[in-house]
Amino acid sequence: MVLTKLGILGSFFLVQMKLSGYLPVYLPLYLYPLIVAIGMASYLGINFLQLRRINQIPLAAALKNHE
């Protein structure tokens, strides 16, 4: 068990030494507006659902509970 753990840690260390630390990521330009659009659509959808749920609570009941 100890030898296995030592072997795994040793091999992990050797692999890490060979990496330069920089992994290039290529994203096509059309993905940037798509990411922004998906983020905005998610926000608006969640905001709509939360506001609809909050508006179902009567104002008198909301103001009565100060907990």
Backbone as CSV, one residue per row, in Angstrom:
resi,resn,N_x,N_y,N_z,CA_x,CA_y,CA_z,C_x,C_y,C_z
1,MET,0.824,-1.193,0.000,0.000,0.000,0.000,0.872,1.263,0.000
2,VAL,1.880,1.270,0.843,2.764,2.430,0.931,3.569,2.574,-0.355
3,LEU,4.033,1.443,-0.910,4.811,1.511,-2.151,3.948,1.990,-3.317
4,THR,2.695,1.584,-3.331,1.793,2.027,-4.396,1.586,3.533,-4.323
5,LYS,1.336,4.022,-3.113,1.123,5.461,-2.935,2.382,6.248,-3.307
6,LEU,3.539,5.729,-2.904,4.802,6.381,-3.235,5.036,6.389,-4.740
7,GLY,4.696,5.292,-5.415,4.847,5.227,-6.866,3.939,6.203,-7.591
8,ILE,2.697,6.315,-7.115,1.744,7.238,-7.741,2.214,8.676,-7.539
9,LEU,2.613,9.002,-6.313,3.076,10.367,-6.051,4.349,10.687,-6.826
10,GLY,5.255,9.706,-6.928,6.488,9.933,-7.676,6.226,10.143,-9.155
11,SER,5.332,9.345,-9.731,5.029,9.511,-11.152,4.286,10.816,-11.402
12,PHE,3.425,11.208,-10.477,2.728,12.487,-10.609,3.725,13.646,-10.588
13,PHE,4.712,13.560,-9.702,5.735,14.605,-9.617,6.540,14.686,-10.911
14,LEU,6.893,13.542,-11.490,7.663,13.539,-12.733,6.851,14.133,-13.886
15,VAL,5.570,13.812,-13.940,4.714,14.369,-14.996,4.603,15.875,-14.831
16,GLN,4.439,16.338,-13.601,4.326,17.776,-13.352,5.604,18.522,-13.719
17,MET,6.748,17.895,-13.554,8.003,18.556,-13.909,8.139,18.737,-15.419
18,LYS,7.543,17.852,-16.204,7.655,17.941,-17.661,6.689,18.965,-18.261
19,LEU,5.633,19.339,-17.521,4.681,20.316,-18.039,5.262,21.713,-17.909
20,SER,4.985,22.536,-18.901,5.508,23.904,-18.870,4.643,24.813,-18.006
21,GLY,3.439,24.393,-17.682,2.558,25.222,-16.868,1.604,26.044,-17.701
22,TYR,1.697,25.991,-18.997,0.827,26.757,-19.864,0.084,25.796,-20.787
23,LEU,-1.221,25.789,-20.675,-2.055,24.965,-21.546,-2.874,25.900,-22.429
24,PRO,-2.569,25.988,-23.693,-3.301,26.918,-24.567,-4.742,26.457,-24.781
25,VAL,-5.624,27.410,-24.757,-7.047,27.142,-24.986,-7.478,27.974,-26.183
26,TYR,-8.086,27.326,-27.146,-8.564,28.028,-28.333,-10.082,28.002,-28.324
27,LEU,-10.688,29.172,-28.320,-12.136,29.291,-28.444,-12.421,30.100,-29.703
28,PRO,-13.253,29.584,-30.591,-13.616,30.363,-31.774,-14.355,31.648,-31.369
29,LEU,-14.245,32.661,-32.196,-14.827,33.959,-31.855,-16.343,33.921,-31.717
30,TYR,-17.004,33.010,-32.418,-18.463,32.979,-32.333,-18.948,32.454,-30.973
31,LEU,-18.063,31.845,-30.202,-18.477,31.323,-28.903,-18.622,32.423,-27.849
32,TYR,-17.875,33.514,-27.952,-17.943,34.561,-26.948,-19.335,35.181,-26.855
33,PRO,-19.947,35.617,-27.974,-21.313,36.142,-27.852,-22.304,35.064,-27.424
34,LEU,-22.055,33.820,-27.807,-22.940,32.732,-27.411,-22.879,32.520,-25.896
35,ILE,-21.701,32.598,-25.311,-21.551,32.450,-23.863,-22.273,33.581,-23.139
36,VAL,-22.121,34.800,-23.636,-22.801,35.944,-23.025,-24.314,35.791,-23.156
37,ALA,-24.799,35.362,-24.317,-26.239,35.199,-24.530,-26.815,34.117,-23.629
38,ILE,-26.112,33.011,-23.479,-26.586,31.938,-22.602,-26.610,32.413,-21.148
39,GLY,-25.603,33.161,-20.746,-25.567,33.704,-19.385,-26.709,34.660,-19.126
40,MET,-26.977,35.559,-20.081,-28.077,36.513,-19.914,-29.424,35.807,-19.920
41,ALA,-29.603,34.832,-20.799,-30.860,34.095,-20.848,-31.086,33.325,-19.545
42,SER,-30.045,32.747,-19.004,-30.155,32.038,-17.728,-30.542,33.002,-16.613
43,TYR,-29.889,34.147,-16.569,-30.199,35.141,-15.544,-31.641,35.593,-15.650
44,LEU,-32.069,35.943,-16.856,-33.437,36.435,-17.030,-34.471,35.363,-16.700
45,GLY,-34.206,34.125,-17.076,-35.141,33.042,-16.763,-35.262,32.813,-15.273
46,ILE,-34.142,32.770,-14.570,-34.160,32.555,-13.125,-34.784,33.749,-12.417
47,ASN,-34.469,34.955,-12.877,-35.041,36.162,-12.292,-36.560,36.167,-12.451
48,PHE,-37.048,35.785,-13.619,-38.488,35.733,-13.860,-39.159,34.737,-12.916
49,LEU,-38.569,33.546,-12.778,-39.159,32.528,-11.905,-39.157,32.967,-10.440
50,GLN,-38.081,33.607,-9.997,-38.004,34.041,-8.606,-38.982,35.181,-8.319
51,LEU,-39.080,36.134,-9.232,-40.015,37.246,-9.026,-41.456,36.762,-9.026
52,ARG,-41.774,35.799,-9.875,-43.130,35.251,-9.903,-43.450,34.565,-8.580
53,ARG,-42.466,33.872,-8.026,-42.670,33.187,-6.745,-42.789,34.185,-5.595
54,ILE,-41.971,35.236,-5.623,-42.020,36.252,-4.565,-43.332,37.022,-4.612
55,ASN,-43.831,37.322,-5.795,-45.063,38.093,-5.920,-46.289,37.322,-5.470
56,GLN,-46.186,36.011,-5.310,-47.319,35.220,-4.819,-47.505,35.377,-3.310
57,ILE,-46.489,35.871,-2.606,-46.585,36.072,-1.162,-47.348,37.383,-0.921
58,PRO,-48.406,37.335,-0.116,-49.140,38.576,0.181,-48.253,39.573,0.935
59,LEU,-48.415,40.841,0.636,-47.580,41.873,1.238,-47.796,41.945,2.742
60,ALA,-49.032,41.780,3.197,-49.321,41.832,4.635,-48.595,40.706,5.369
61,ALA,-48.547,39.509,4.786,-47.859,38.385,5.424,-46.356,38.612,5.421
62,ALA,-45.842,39.220,4.389,-44.401,39.468,4.308,-43.960,40.523,5.321
63,LEU,-44.809,41.549,5.549,-44.456,42.597,6.479,-44.697,42.187,7.928
64,LYS,-45.571,41.219,8.156,-45.900,40.786,9.501,-44.746,40.002,10.138
65,ASN,-44.091,39.150,9.391,-43.008,38.327,9.926,-41.686,39.089,9.859
66,HIS,-41.147,39.393,11.026,-39.874,40.115,11.089,-38.723,39.205,11.470
67,GLU,-38.901,37.907,11.411,-37.878,36.957,11.847,-36.727,36.973,10.939
